[in-house]
Amino acid sequence: MPVVKIQWFAGRDQAVKAEVAKDIEKVLVRSAGCPPGSTYIIFEDVEPGNWAIHGELKG
């Protein structure tokens, strides 16, 4: 069972997450031979103020 963790800026709605989850599942079934329904996907919404790139906070 693959586990995919996605960390991204908060703000995407449930419909977007649902579509991304379906697309990831399809890729893992097609490309990695994973059984359908075996993929766990965790979305972690991070506020930009808690994310730094090149030493600078994004929020």
LOKE-750634 format. One record per atom (N, C-alpha, C): residue in one letter; z, x, y. Coordinates in steps of 0.2 Angstrom, whole numbers, plus 5000, padded with zeros to 4 digits. Each point is the difference from the previous one (the first is absolute). Layout:
<rs>
AZXY ...
</rs>
This chain:
<rs>
M500050044994 M500049965006 M500050045006 P499550005004 P500050045006 P500449975006 V500350045004 V500449985006 V499650035006 V499849965004 V499750025006 V500449985006 K500250055004 K500549995006 K499550015006 I500049955005 I499650015006 I500550005006 Q500050055004 Q500450005006 Q499550005005 W500149955005 W499649995006 W500449975005 F499750005006 F500349975006 F500149934999 A500649975001 A500149935000 A499549965004 G499949944998 G499649955004 G499449974997 R499950024993 R499549964997 R500349944996 D499649955000 D500249944997 D499949994993 Q500349954997 Q500049994992 Q499350004998 A499649975003 A499349994998 A499750074999 V500150055005 V499750064999 V500350044995 K500650004999 K500450034994 K499749974993 A499949945000 A499849974994 A499350024998 E499550015005 E499450024999 E500050084998 V500450045003 V500050074998 V500350014993 A500549964998 A500350004994 A499449984994 K499649955002 K499549984995 K499550064999 D499850035006 D499550055000 D500350064996 I500650025001 I500350064996 I500049984993 E500249944998 E500149984993 E499350014997 K499549985003 K499350004998 K499850074999 V500150055004 V499850075000 V500450034994 L500649994999 L500450034994 L499849974993 V499849945000 V499749974994 V499350034998 R499650005005 R499350034999 R500050074999 S500350045005 S500050075000 S500550044995 A500649974999 A500550044996 A500149964993 G499749944999 G500149974994 G500649974999 C500449985006 C500649974999 C499949934998 P500549974996 P499949934998 P500149955007 P499649955000 P500149965006 P500849975000 G500250005006 G500749975000 G500650054999 S499850074999 S500550054999 S500250045006 T499649995006 T500250045005 T500549975005 Y500550045002 Y500549985005 Y499850035006 I500049965006 I499850035006 I500649985005 I500250055003 I500650005005 I499750015007 F500149955004 F499850015007 F500750025004 E500050055004 E500550025004 E499850005007 D500249955004 D499850005007 D500550045004 V499750055004 V500450045004 V499949995007 E500549995004 E499950005007 E499850065003 P499550005005 P499750065002 P500550055003 G500649975003 G500550045002 G500450054995 N499849984994 N500350044994 N499550044997 W499550015003 W499450044997 W499850065005 A500050064998 A499850055004 A499450044997 I499550025004 I499450034998 I500050065005 H499950064997 H500050065005 H500650015004 G500649984998 G500650005004 G500149955005 E499549955000 E500149955005 E500149934997 L500549965003 L500149944997 L499449955002 K499849964996 K499449955002 K500249945003 G500749995001 G500149945003 G500450015007 
</rs>
